[in-house]
Each structure stands twice: as structure tokens, then as C-alpha cells.
Amino acid sequence: DGPRALALAERLTVTAPSLENAETRAMALAAVGRFDEAADVQARVLASAQQAGRADLEGRLQANLSRYRKGQPAEYLAGI
């Protein structure tokens, strides 16, 4: 469930910080309807990915950032 996923993701970003774990936190925020926070987190993740040269993540990060700004969950969660 969304609230449990968010709690786990928040703990994970503290205990094992990474771009992927921060992205997971943004997904969980969006899953519980906290789209503004999800967009803020995702924008920071996208900027960090760009600075780190992680072009492999940029497309997905940008796509989900756009979804959060529209009040929609992460693409892979849409319709579930």
C-alpha cells in the first residue's frame, strides 16, 4: 500500500542514499497523492542524474516529473 511504501522509501533514502532510491521516494509520494512533493524530489533527482552524467536515467526521470506536475502517478503505476 502507498503509505507503507512511502515510509519504506523515506527510510531507504536516509540509510542508503542513491539516485534510484530518491526516485523511488518520488514515486511513493506520487502514489499517495503528494504530487507537488514528488515533483520537487524528482526535479532534484533529475538534476543530480544530469550532473552525474546518468543519461540512461534522464528519459524516465523527465517523463515521471511531467506526470507528477500533472497530478498523475509514475508511469509504471498508472492504471493500477
C-alpha positions as protocol buffer text, in pm:
chain_id: "A"
residue {
  index: 1
  type: ASP
  ca { x: 0 y: 0 z: 0 }
}
residue {
  index: 2
  type: GLY
  ca { x: 106 y: 359 z: -66 }
}
residue {
  index: 3
  type: PRO
  ca { x: 166 y: 485 z: 288 }
}
residue {
  index: 4
  type: ARG
  ca { x: 378 y: 182 z: 376 }
}
residue {
  index: 5
  type: ALA
  ca { x: 576 y: 217 z: 52 }
}
residue {
  index: 6
  type: LEU
  ca { x: 639 y: 582 z: 133 }
}
residue {
  index: 7
  type: ALA
  ca { x: 760 y: 503 z: 484 }
}
residue {
  index: 8
  type: LEU
  ca { x: 998 y: 240 z: 347 }
}
residue {
  index: 9
  type: ALA
  ca { x: 1122 y: 468 z: 68 }
}
residue {
  index: 10
  type: GLU
  ca { x: 1186 y: 753 z: 311 }
}
residue {
  index: 11
  type: ARG
  ca { x: 1391 y: 525 z: 537 }
}
residue {
  index: 12
  type: LEU
  ca { x: 1580 y: 390 z: 239 }
}
residue {
  index: 13
  type: THR
  ca { x: 1681 y: 737 z: 118 }
}
residue {
  index: 14
  type: VAL
  ca { x: 1835 y: 802 z: 461 }
}
residue {
  index: 15
  type: THR
  ca { x: 2008 y: 467 z: 511 }
}
residue {
  index: 16
  type: ALA
  ca { x: 2118 y: 408 z: 151 }
}
residue {
  index: 17
  type: PRO
  ca { x: 2111 y: 736 z: -44 }
}
residue {
  index: 18
  type: SER
  ca { x: 2121 y: 697 z: -422 }
}
residue {
  index: 19
  type: LEU
  ca { x: 1953 y: 843 z: -728 }
}
residue {
  index: 20
  type: GLU
  ca { x: 1742 y: 531 z: -763 }
}
residue {
  index: 21
  type: ASN
  ca { x: 1627 y: 537 z: -402 }
}
residue {
  index: 22
  type: ALA
  ca { x: 1538 y: 906 z: -424 }
}
residue {
  index: 23
  type: GLU
  ca { x: 1342 y: 829 z: -741 }
}
residue {
  index: 24
  type: THR
  ca { x: 1158 y: 556 z: -553 }
}
residue {
  index: 25
  type: ARG
  ca { x: 1069 y: 811 z: -284 }
}
residue {
  index: 26
  type: ALA
  ca { x: 924 y: 1042 z: -551 }
}
residue {
  index: 27
  type: MET
  ca { x: 720 y: 753 z: -691 }
}
residue {
  index: 28
  type: ALA
  ca { x: 586 y: 672 z: -345 }
}
residue {
  index: 29
  type: LEU
  ca { x: 498 y: 1036 z: -279 }
}
residue {
  index: 30
  type: ALA
  ca { x: 302 y: 1045 z: -604 }
}
residue {
  index: 31
  type: ALA
  ca { x: 134 y: 714 z: -520 }
}
residue {
  index: 32
  type: VAL
  ca { x: -16 y: 872 z: -206 }
}
residue {
  index: 33
  type: GLY
  ca { x: -124 y: 1185 z: -391 }
}
residue {
  index: 34
  type: ARG
  ca { x: 157 y: 1416 z: -277 }
}
residue {
  index: 35
  type: PHE
  ca { x: 235 y: 1527 z: -632 }
}
residue {
  index: 36
  type: ASP
  ca { x: 396 y: 1863 z: -553 }
}
residue {
  index: 37
  type: GLU
  ca { x: 646 y: 1697 z: -320 }
}
residue {
  index: 38
  type: ALA
  ca { x: 701 y: 1418 z: -571 }
}
residue {
  index: 39
  type: ALA
  ca { x: 778 y: 1674 z: -842 }
}
residue {
  index: 40
  type: ASP
  ca { x: 1023 y: 1858 z: -614 }
}
residue {
  index: 41
  type: VAL
  ca { x: 1207 y: 1537 z: -529 }
}
residue {
  index: 42
  type: GLN
  ca { x: 1204 y: 1420 z: -891 }
}
residue {
  index: 43
  type: ALA
  ca { x: 1340 y: 1753 z: -1016 }
}
residue {
  index: 44
  type: ARG
  ca { x: 1633 y: 1722 z: -773 }
}
residue {
  index: 45
  type: VAL
  ca { x: 1692 y: 1362 z: -880 }
}
residue {
  index: 46
  type: LEU
  ca { x: 1688 y: 1465 z: -1246 }
}
residue {
  index: 47
  type: ALA
  ca { x: 1937 y: 1747 z: -1183 }
}
residue {
  index: 48
  type: SER
  ca { x: 2165 y: 1510 z: -990 }
}
residue {
  index: 49
  type: ALA
  ca { x: 2143 y: 1250 z: -1266 }
}
residue {
  index: 50
  type: GLN
  ca { x: 2238 y: 1510 z: -1526 }
}
residue {
  index: 51
  type: GLN
  ca { x: 2532 y: 1629 z: -1315 }
}
residue {
  index: 52
  type: ALA
  ca { x: 2646 y: 1270 z: -1271 }
}
residue {
  index: 53
  type: GLY
  ca { x: 2627 y: 1202 z: -1643 }
}
residue {
  index: 54
  type: ARG
  ca { x: 2350 y: 943 z: -1600 }
}
residue {
  index: 55
  type: ALA
  ca { x: 2190 y: 990 z: -1940 }
}
residue {
  index: 56
  type: ASP
  ca { x: 2044 y: 640 z: -1901 }
}
residue {
  index: 57
  type: LEU
  ca { x: 1803 y: 773 z: -1635 }
}
residue {
  index: 58
  type: GLU
  ca { x: 1706 y: 1107 z: -1786 }
}
residue {
  index: 59
  type: GLY
  ca { x: 1419 y: 996 z: -2010 }
}
residue {
  index: 60
  type: ARG
  ca { x: 1233 y: 810 z: -1738 }
}
residue {
  index: 61
  type: LEU
  ca { x: 1302 y: 1078 z: -1478 }
}
residue {
  index: 62
  type: GLN
  ca { x: 1174 y: 1353 z: -1707 }
}
residue {
  index: 63
  type: ALA
  ca { x: 865 y: 1152 z: -1806 }
}
residue {
  index: 64
  type: ASN
  ca { x: 765 y: 1091 z: -1445 }
}
residue {
  index: 65
  type: LEU
  ca { x: 842 y: 1451 z: -1349 }
}
residue {
  index: 66
  type: SER
  ca { x: 594 y: 1562 z: -1616 }
}
residue {
  index: 67
  type: ARG
  ca { x: 336 y: 1316 z: -1482 }
}
residue {
  index: 68
  type: TYR
  ca { x: 375 y: 1440 z: -1123 }
}
residue {
  index: 69
  type: ARG
  ca { x: 331 y: 1800 z: -1237 }
}
residue {
  index: 70
  type: LYS
  ca { x: 0 y: 1692 z: -1395 }
}
residue {
  index: 71
  type: GLY
  ca { x: -114 y: 1516 z: -1077 }
}
residue {
  index: 72
  type: GLN
  ca { x: -52 y: 1167 z: -1212 }
}
residue {
  index: 73
  type: PRO
  ca { x: 140 y: 874 z: -1059 }
}
residue {
  index: 74
  type: ALA
  ca { x: 459 y: 728 z: -1202 }
}
residue {
  index: 75
  type: GLU
  ca { x: 411 y: 580 z: -1547 }
}
residue {
  index: 76
  type: TYR
  ca { x: 452 y: 217 z: -1440 }
}
residue {
  index: 77
  type: LEU
  ca { x: 187 y: 267 z: -1169 }
}
residue {
  index: 78
  type: ALA
  ca { x: -67 y: 433 z: -1396 }
}
residue {
  index: 79
  type: GLY
  ca { x: -386 y: 235 z: -1421 }
}
residue {
  index: 80
  type: ILE
  ca { x: -314 y: 5 z: -1128 }
}
